Every structure is written in structure tokens, then in C-alpha cells.
């Protein structure tokens, strides 16, 4: 599943859309972490336990669901996998390909209690033959070019075949895994108590911030800010309305303050041209900097968030 980081970020919105309010955290097991290659550009993890119960969430899903996720859903259903019922945690990782000049690939990891015997029996019934990589059987899923492998009864890995093979190489110790990425593992400890969380490396952060700042990214000040971005993280919770928090780690306090000023300027510009609803949403957004970190926080009720989905402002964010 090769998609751009912008499409991957849209995929994050689609995953969030399937979430209902939940008191559980989205944490990855050691098996899950080891199946993700070390050089991650962006990692998105969600608590997938509660699903299909929020009308606002489903409306969000309908608006931004990318073709990649539609193909994934269709492939999984045709293979007998009931991810919406059996999965507790779902993760997507965009990682740098170490060789071959092929850019970025996407791999998915699902954790839960899966009926592996039934699924494998269905593969046998459909005469689906696996590709064996060491002790791992990689099964194709439908005609969408997707593949899946069961690491054990509680962890599955899916994506295009090359992405799955790269994940198995990491899990089997042939290449470094996410567990060897000390910076991101440390960042994970800050966010993995949340329902939805994401980590981005320097390049991923630069791409995300360019989209967030829009025309302001053409200003001379942005070049200075961009080159001093180190990493970023964001979280979302739905337990009491919608709450979003983002932190962008800069190389120094002055750069963080400059980035906050740029974002505040963008916010003022959007307020000037926005609808009353959009202005209200921006009023509920706090932009600040502290100790070399740019912070952005937003909160609203479920109804306010559902209404915001149809606004031009929201569409410009997820396009």
C-alpha cells in the first residue's frame, strides 16, 4: 500500500472516524512494535475496541475515507477477518524504505483476539495459497493487492506484500525494528495512554506543518522554522467531547516561538475569511510554545465537531 504522507494523514482521520468514546488506551504490544521497521516517518495508533457507535464519527468517516482504506476493508471482509469485532488496537506505520529507492511504504498492525482457525479455514476453502517467508505464511487478500500474516493469535500484519515482508524482516531480526528507534520509543511513552495518538519524524513533521500553515509556508521565516523541526506528536480523545493536542519539538525556544507566531497569524487570517462556525472552532484552539516545543490544543462538544465537518475549513485540512 504505497501512498503519500498527505494521503496517510487523511487515512488517520478515517481511522479516527471509526472510533466511539472509549476509556482504554491505544498501546502496542512488543510483537506489534517489533513488526514495524525502525525508520518510521509516521506512526498512528488507535484504540479500536468500540466502533460504529458515534454518528459524528461515522459522518467523518464517510467524508474523508480514502480509497486505500476502502480496499483494505473490502479485502479483510472477503478473507473472513472481522477486524471491527475482534481488534482492540489498530496501527498504521509509514516507514522509509532502506534500499531500492522506493520511498515510503505503509504497513498495518492489528491487535486483538482473532479467530485464526476460522480465517485459515476460509483461505483453504477459497484455495488461497500463501507465500512462505521463513516460518511465516503471507496470504493474499482479494484482488486489491493486499496481504496478511498472522504473527500469533493476537497480532496480525497487513499491507502490500513488500511492506509485509519488510515488517517480517524487522520482527525476525534481519533488519532493525521500531524498538531500536530510541527517540520515537521515548516519545511513545508521552502519548500511548491516549485513545488515538501519532508520532512523526523530522520529514513527516515538515510535511504536516507545510500543510497546516498553507500559504504561510511560503514566507521566509518558515524556511528557518522548517529546518529546525525535530519531531512531532498528536493525540485525540473522545471520552468527553473531542479533544486534540499536538506538540512539535523544535531545536530551540526561539524557533518554537516563531512557529507559534506563524500559526497564530494563519489562525487570524482564517478567522477573517471563515464562517461563524469556523471562527468559533478557531477560538477554541490554543496555540503556544514552551521550552522549545510548539503546542496546539483544540476541544469541542461532539455536536460542534459534527457540524464543523461540512465547513470549508475542515475540508481544507483533510483534502
Secondary structure per residue as TSV (DSSP state, phi and psi in degrees):
chain	resnum	aa	ss	phi	psi
A	1	X	-	360.0	88.9
A	2	X	-	-96.7	115.2
A	3	X	-	-137.3	161.5
A	4	X	-	-74.2	164.6
A	5	X	H	-64.5	-33.4
A	6	X	H	-62.7	-43.3
A	7	X	H	-66.6	-33.9
A	8	X	H	-65.1	-39.2
A	9	X	H	-65.5	-37.2
A	10	X	H	-63.9	-37.5
A	11	X	H	-59.3	-35.4
A	12	X	H	-61.5	-42.4
A	13	X	H	-62.4	-38.2
A	14	X	H	-66.3	-39.5
A	15	X	H	-64.8	-44.6
A	16	X	H	-58.2	-35.2
A	17	X	H	-63.3	-22.3
A	18	X	T	-86.3	-0.2
A	19	X	B	-88.6	139.4
A	20	X	-	-106.1	164.2
A	21	X	-	-53.5	133.7
A	22	X	-	-144.5	144.6
A	23	X	S	-94.7	1.4
A	24	X	S	-95.6	154.9
A	25	X	-	-93.6	156.4
A	26	X	-	-99.4	93.5
A	27	X	-	-116.2	140.6
A	28	X	-	-92.7	139.6
A	29	X	-	-76.9	171.1
A	30	X	H	-61.4	-38.4
A	31	X	H	-60.9	-43.3
A	32	X	H	-64.2	-44.8
A	33	X	H	-64.7	-39.7
A	34	X	H	-70.2	-19.2
A	35	X	T	-89.1	3.9
A	36	X	S	-107.4	124.7
A	37	X	B	-58.6	154.0
A	38	X	S	-61.3	-44.5
A	39	X	-	-83.5	70.8
A	40	X	E	-82.6	131.0
A	41	X	E	-89.1	-40.3
A	42	X	E	-150.8	137.4
A	43	X	E	-124.1	127.8
A	44	X	E	-121.8	127.2
A	45	X	E	-130.5	135.1
A	46	X	E	-132.3	150.0
A	47	X	E	-78.9	115.1
A	48	X	-	-104.4	13.5
A	49	X	S	-68.5	-41.8
A	50	X	S	-105.6	131.2
A	51	X	B	-146.6	151.1
A	52	X	S	68.7	16.0
A	53	X	-	-106.5	-3.9
A	54	X	-	-113.9	119.6
A	55	X	H	-65.4	-38.2
A	56	X	H	-64.9	-40.4
A	57	X	H	-65.5	-41.1
A	58	X	H	-68.4	-33.9
A	59	X	H	-66.0	-39.6
A	60	X	H	-60.7	-44.6
A	61	X	H	-58.9	-44.6
A	62	X	H	-63.2	-32.3
A	63	X	H	-79.5	-35.7
A	64	X	H	-120.0	2.6
A	65	X	-	-59.1	115.6
A	66	X	-	-78.8	159.8
A	67	X	H	-56.5	-33.0
A	68	X	H	-59.7	-42.6
A	69	X	H	-74.5	-33.0
A	70	X	H	-61.4	-43.5
A	71	X	H	-65.1	-37.0
A	72	X	H	-63.9	-46.0
A	73	X	H	-59.9	-46.7
A	74	X	H	-62.3	-43.6
A	75	X	H	-63.6	-42.7
A	76	X	H	-66.3	-40.9
A	77	X	H	-64.3	-41.1
A	78	X	H	-68.4	-22.2
A	79	X	T	-90.9	-3.9
A	80	X	T	89.2	3.8
A	81	X	-	-79.6	130.2
A	82	X	-	-111.3	69.1
A	83	X	H	-62.0	-37.3
A	84	X	H	-64.6	-24.2
A	85	X	H	-98.6	-33.2
A	86	X	H	-101.7	-19.7
A	87	X	E	-86.2	139.5
A	88	X	E	-98.4	-40.4
A	89	X	E	-134.5	138.8
A	90	X	E	-129.3	131.7
A	91	X	E	-129.9	143.9
A	92	X	E	-125.2	132.9
A	93	X	E	-125.5	127.0
A	94	X	E	-96.1	120.5
A	95	X	E	-128.8	151.2
A	96	X	E	-74.0	133.6
A	97	X	-	-78.2	127.8
A	98	X	S	-75.9	-25.1
A	99	X	S	-144.8	162.4
A	100	X	T	90.3	-7.0
A	101	X	T	62.4	35.3
A	102	X	-	-100.4	9.6
A	103	X	-	76.9	-126.0
A	104	X	E	-117.3	140.7
A	105	X	E	-121.3	162.1
A	106	X	E	-118.7	131.7
A	107	X	E	-128.4	144.1
A	108	X	E	-112.4	147.5
A	109	X	E	-130.8	127.8
A	110	X	E	-117.9	134.8
A	111	X	E	-119.1	139.9
A	112	X	E	168.9	-154.2
A	113	X	-	-115.4	99.5
A	114	X	-	-99.3	143.5
A	115	X	-	-83.2	71.2
A	116	X	H	-61.4	-38.1
A	117	X	H	-61.7	-42.3
A	118	X	H	-67.1	-41.0
A	119	X	H	-65.2	-44.6
A	120	X	H	-65.7	-35.5
A	121	X	H	-64.3	-36.5
A	122	X	H	-68.1	-38.9
A	123	X	H	-60.5	-41.9
A	124	X	H	-64.4	-42.2
A	125	X	H	-62.5	-38.1
A	126	X	T	-83.8	1.3
A	127	X	T	58.9	39.3
A	128	X	-	-85.8	118.0
A	129	X	-	-99.4	132.4
A	130	X	-	-83.3	161.3
A	131	X	E	-100.1	126.2
A	132	X	E	-94.0	123.6
A	133	X	E	-119.7	106.6
A	134	X	T	55.6	-117.8
A	135	X	T	-100.4	16.3
A	136	X	E	-110.4	136.9
A	137	X	E	-107.2	115.4
A	138	X	E	-98.3	119.3
A	139	X	E	-103.1	133.4
A	140	X	E	-72.1	146.4
A	141	X	E	-118.0	104.8
A	142	X	T	63.9	-156.8
A	143	X	T	-103.1	12.8
A	144	X	T	-90.1	1.7
A	145	X	T	80.1	13.9
A	146	X	E	-93.5	152.0
A	147	X	E	-134.8	159.6
A	148	X	E	-142.2	146.7
A	149	X	E	-137.8	138.3
A	150	X	E	-93.3	112.6
A	151	X	E	-71.6	-37.1
A	152	X	E	-166.2	-170.1
A	153	X	T	-71.7	-13.2
A	154	X	T	-112.3	-4.6
A	155	X	E	-139.9	126.7
A	156	X	E	-125.0	150.5
A	157	X	E	-120.8	136.7
A	158	X	E	-143.3	160.9
A	159	X	E	151.2	-166.8
A	160	X	E	-71.7	163.2
A	161	X	H	-58.0	-42.1
A	162	X	H	-66.6	-36.6
A	163	X	H	-66.2	-41.6
A	164	X	H	-65.0	-41.1
A	165	X	H	-62.2	-40.7
A	166	X	H	-63.0	-38.0
A	167	X	H	-65.5	-40.2
A	168	X	H	-67.4	-37.0
A	169	X	H	-60.8	-39.0
A	170	X	H	-68.8	-45.7
A	171	X	H	-64.7	-34.3
A	172	X	T	-88.4	1.3
A	173	X	T	86.8	8.6
A	174	X	S	-77.6	-29.1
A	175	X	S	-133.4	159.5
A	176	X	-	-64.4	142.8
A	177	X	B	-103.0	176.2
A	178	X	G	-54.7	-30.9
A	179	X	G	-61.8	-20.4
A	180	X	G	-89.4	-1.5
A	181	X	-	-92.3	83.6
A	182	X	H	-57.8	-40.1
A	183	X	H	-62.2	-47.0
A	184	X	H	-73.1	-34.9
A	185	X	H	-61.4	-39.7
A	186	X	H	-66.2	-40.9
A	187	X	H	-64.2	-35.5
A	188	X	H	-57.2	-37.5
A	189	X	H	-62.2	-22.1
A	190	X	H	-79.8	-27.6
A	191	X	H	-117.2	-18.2
A	192	X	T	-77.5	9.1
A	193	X	T	-89.9	-1.0
A	194	X	S	-94.6	163.8
A	195	X	S	-67.7	-43.2
A	196	X	E	-131.5	132.0
A	197	X	E	-148.3	157.1
A	198	X	E	-145.5	145.6
A	199	X	E	-122.4	141.9
A	200	X	E	-131.6	142.0
A	201	X	-	-81.4	-171.6
A	202	X	H	-61.2	-48.6
A	203	X	H	-64.8	-42.4
A	204	X	H	-61.5	-39.9
A	205	X	H	-64.4	-43.1
A	206	X	H	-62.0	-41.7
A	207	X	H	-65.1	-45.5
A	208	X	H	-61.9	-47.1
A	209	X	H	-67.1	-33.0
A	210	X	H	-61.5	-41.1
A	211	X	H	-68.3	-38.5
A	212	X	H	-66.8	-42.0
A	213	X	H	-79.5	-21.1
A	214	X	G	60.1	-127.8
A	215	X	G	-61.5	-26.9
A	216	X	G	-64.5	-20.5
A	217	X	G	-69.4	-9.9
A	218	X	G	-87.8	-9.6
A	219	X	S	-72.3	152.7
A	220	X	H	-61.9	-36.8
A	221	X	H	-60.2	-30.5
A	222	X	H	-66.9	-34.8
A	223	X	H	-58.7	-41.4
A	224	X	H	-65.3	-43.0
A	225	X	H	-65.6	-46.1
A	226	X	H	-57.8	-44.7
A	227	X	T	-70.2	-11.8
A	228	X	T	-110.6	9.4
A	229	X	E	-75.8	135.5
A	230	X	E	-108.0	-46.3
A	231	X	E	-168.4	174.8
A	232	X	E	-154.5	166.0
A	233	X	E	-151.9	152.6
A	234	X	E	-145.5	157.2
A	235	X	E	-135.2	154.0
A	236	X	E	-135.6	139.9
A	237	X	E	-131.3	148.6
A	238	X	-	-127.3	14.7
A	239	X	T	-68.8	-31.4
A	240	X	T	-144.5	80.0
A	241	X	S	82.0	-155.7
A	242	X	E	-118.3	128.2
A	243	X	E	-131.2	128.2
A	244	X	E	-125.4	131.9
A	245	X	E	-133.1	133.3
A	246	X	E	-129.8	141.2
A	247	X	E	-132.2	127.9
A	248	X	E	-114.8	117.1
A	249	X	E	-85.0	122.8
A	250	X	E	-105.6	171.5
A	251	X	S	-77.3	-18.9
A	252	X	S	-159.5	168.3
A	253	X	H	-69.2	-35.1
A	254	X	H	-65.5	-42.2
A	255	X	H	-64.0	-41.0
A	256	X	H	-61.9	-41.3
A	257	X	H	-66.2	-39.0
A	258	X	H	-63.7	-43.1
A	259	X	H	-62.8	-40.9
A	260	X	H	-62.5	-40.4
A	261	X	H	-63.5	-43.3
A	262	X	H	-59.6	-45.3
A	263	X	H	-67.3	-37.4
A	264	X	H	-64.0	-37.1
A	265	X	H	-64.1	-42.1
A	266	X	H	-61.4	-42.3
A	267	X	H	-60.7	-43.0
A	268	X	H	-64.2	-39.6
A	269	X	H	-63.5	-42.8
A	270	X	H	-69.5	-32.7
A	271	X	H	-63.0	-40.1
A	272	X	H	-61.7	-40.2
A	273	X	H	-97.7	-5.7
A	274	X	S	-84.3	168.0
A	275	X	-	-78.2	167.0
A	276	X	H	-55.5	-36.9
A	277	X	H	-64.7	-44.2
A	278	X	H	-66.8	-38.8
A	279	X	H	-61.9	-39.8
A	280	X	H	-63.5	-41.7
A	281	X	H	-62.6	-41.2
A	282	X	H	-68.4	-32.9
A	283	X	H	-65.5	-26.1
A	284	X	T	-88.9	6.6
A	285	X	E	-106.4	128.3
A	286	X	E	-110.1	127.2
A	287	X	E	-117.9	129.7
A	288	X	E	-155.6	177.6
A	289	X	E	-140.6	148.3
A	290	X	E	-156.2	125.0
A	291	X	T	50.7	44.2
A	292	X	T	82.1	12.6
A	293	X	E	-125.8	126.7
A	294	X	E	-80.8	131.6
A	295	X	E	-123.4	140.1
A	296	X	E	-133.4	128.8
A	297	X	E	-131.3	139.7
A	298	X	E	-141.0	140.3
A	299	X	E	-146.7	148.6
A	300	X	E	-160.9	171.1
A	301	X	-	-77.7	165.0
A	302	X	H	-60.4	-40.3
A	303	X	H	-66.5	-41.1
A	304	X	H	-62.3	-41.7
A	305	X	H	-66.0	-41.8
A	306	X	H	-61.2	-39.7
A	307	X	H	-68.6	-35.1
A	308	X	H	-66.1	-21.6
A	309	X	T	-59.2	-31.0
A	310	X	T	-88.9	-0.1
A	311	X	S	-79.0	150.3
A	312	X	H	-58.3	-33.3
A	313	X	H	-61.3	-47.5
A	314	X	H	-64.0	-42.9
A	315	X	H	-62.3	-34.0
A	316	X	H	-69.7	-26.7
A	317	X	H	-75.5	-40.0
A	318	X	H	-100.3	-0.3
A	319	X	-	-65.0	360.0
